[in-house]
Amino acid sequence: MKISILGAGNVGGTLGRGWARKGHDVFFGVPNPKDAKTQELFTTIGSKARAGTVAESAAASDVIVLATPWPVTQDAIKAAGSLADKILVDCTNPLKDDFSGLSLGFTTSGAEQIARWAKGAKVFKAFNQTGFKNMADPIFGGQRAVMFVCGDDDAHKPTVLNLASDIGFESIDAGSLAIARLLEPYGMLWIHLALVKGQGLDFAFSLLRH
């Protein structure tokens, strides 16, 4: 697949590396495609990756992954241009500046706000529920970490579920986009345990079944 990733930080870069290893073409959309950080990222990915402006990247693929810090997310969506009929995978969490909690929740979610900003896009929530190190290696002693996906477009949801499975997660359909109201606090729980309660970055959640 051709996948555009808006943002080339820890999350975007890690997802890009994982998908490139599976043969997908990755196009990073960043404010300055020629900066040293982006060029250094390419050395870890190889020929399956390239970079351009946010608008160039968004126009080049049917699947767009939003891996931006929450405060600049609306600007990134504006810079992308029309996203009508695109699959838009939202990896963000609407964190407060001090990481103490979420700035949205309970009656709406960051993903639902993004759907309002990105008119006509097929918005899905995923990859917000764990840290980037676990996105690089989501296997723990033979057990796969879980990645929940939610969104309203059932026809295209398998594409997003497969992208999670491609990099090693057990991908689970969690329901409609409104379920992001649960998945974003769930992501906040992981952040709280990692940064406040001393669990570090090397743990993840999984589903256990009898």
N, C-alpha and C positions, 0 to 999 in steps of 0.2 A: 504494500500500500504506500501511497504518498501521504506523509503526515507532516503537518506544519505545527511547530511548537513555538508559541509566543512566550519568550523568556528563555534564557540560557543559563539560569542559575543552577543550584543544586538539584532541584526537582526536574526542571526541564532538561538539563544536561544528562542526568541519570536515566530518565525515560528514553531520551534520544539514543544513548548508547545501547540500552537494552533492545530497543526496536531495530536499530541498525544491525545488531548481531543476528536478528531473526530475518534479515533481508529486506526490511522496509526502508524506503527512502525518506530521510528526515530533512526538513527545511526549517531552520531556526529563523524566527522573526524577531529582530532586536533593533534598538535605536541606532546602534553603530556597528554594522556587520563586520567591519575590518578592525575592531579593537582587539587588543592583545588577548583578552580573556576568551573571546569567541574563537579566535584563531588557535589558541591553546586547546580548546575543547575539541576542535577538529582533529588534532593529532591523536586523540584517544578514540576517535570514531572511524576515521578513514573516509573512503570514497563515497559512502552512503549518506554523507551529510553535506549540506551547504547552508549558507546564510544570506539573508537579504533584509530589507526593511520589513516592518510588520505588515504593511500593505502587500508587498511582493510575496511574502510567505503565505499570507492568508489566501491570496488569489490562486496559489499554485496547487492547492490540495483540497480534497473534499472533507478531510478530517483535520480539525484544528484543535490543538491542545493548549489550554490557557493555563500557563504556569508562571503567573506574575504575582508579585506581592499585592495584597488586597488594595492598598492605597492607590496603585497605578492601574488597576484592572479596567476601570471605565475608560481611561485614556487609551489603553491598548486596544480596547474594542472599537473606539472611535477611529483610531489610526488604521485598523484593519479594513475599514470600508464595509461594503455590504457583505453580510454573512448569511443572507437568505439561502435556505436549503442546505447549508453546510452542517456537518456534524461538529458540534462544539463541546469538547470535554473540559469541564471545569474542575481544575485541581486545587483551587484556592480555598482558604478559610478566611472569613471576615474577622481577622484578629484585631483586637485593640492594639494600640502602639506599643504598650508594655507587655503584650502577650498574656495579660491577666484574664482574658476572656474574649468572648465574641461580641462584635458590635451590632450584629443582627441575630434574630432567632425567635423561636416559639411560634410567632404568627407568620413568619416568612423566613427566607434563607438567602445566603449569598448567591446560590445557584438560581433562585427565582428572580433575584434582582438582575443577574446577568442575562437571563432570558428576556427581561424587559429592555435591557440596553441593546441586546443583539437581536433585533427584530427579525423574525423568520428563521432563525437558526434552530437546529435540533439540539437542544442543550441536555447534557448528561453530567451528573456528578460522579466523580471517581478520583482516585489517587490523592485524596485529601486526608486519609485516615491513618497514615503512618509516615515515618521519616524517609528521607531519600536513601539512606543506607539500606533500608529494607526493600526499597524499590530495586536496588542493585542486586540484592540476593534475598528473596522472600522465603527461602527454604530453611526450616529450623529442625534439624534432626530428622529429616524425611517428611516433616509436616509442613504443608504450604500455609503461609499467612493468608488471611482472607482479604479480599477487596470487594466491597459492595459497590454496585453501580445502580443509579436511579435515573429515570428520565421518562418522558411521556411518549416518545416515539418507539413503539414496540418493533417496528420494521427495521430500525437501524440499531437498536440496542445490542443485538448480537455482535455487531462490529466492535463496540466498546468492550463488551465482555471478553471478546477474543483478544483484544489488545492487552487486557489485564492478564489473561492466561498466557499470552506469548512470553511475558517476562517472569512467569513463575507463580503468580498468585492463583489461589482458588477464587474464581470470579463468581459472584452471586448477584442475581437480579433482585434488588431490594424494593422495586416498585416505581411509583410515579416520581416526578421531579420534586413534589412536595416532601418526599421522604428525606430530601437534603436537610430539612429542619431537624432530623435525627442524626444524619451522618456528619454534619458540621460540629455539633456538640460531642459526638463520638470522636472526631478528630481532635477536638480540644481536650478530651480526656487523655488521649495519647500524649499530647504536648505537655499537659500538666504532670502526668506521671514521669515523663522523660526529664523535664526541666526543673520541676519543683520538688517532686518526691524522690528524685535521685535514681530512677530506673535506668537513666542513660538512653542511648539511641539504639541499643541492640536487642530490642524486644518488639514483638508484634502480637496482634490478636489473631485467633484462628477459630474455626468451627470444629467442635468435637461431636462425633455421632456414635451411638451404639449400633 
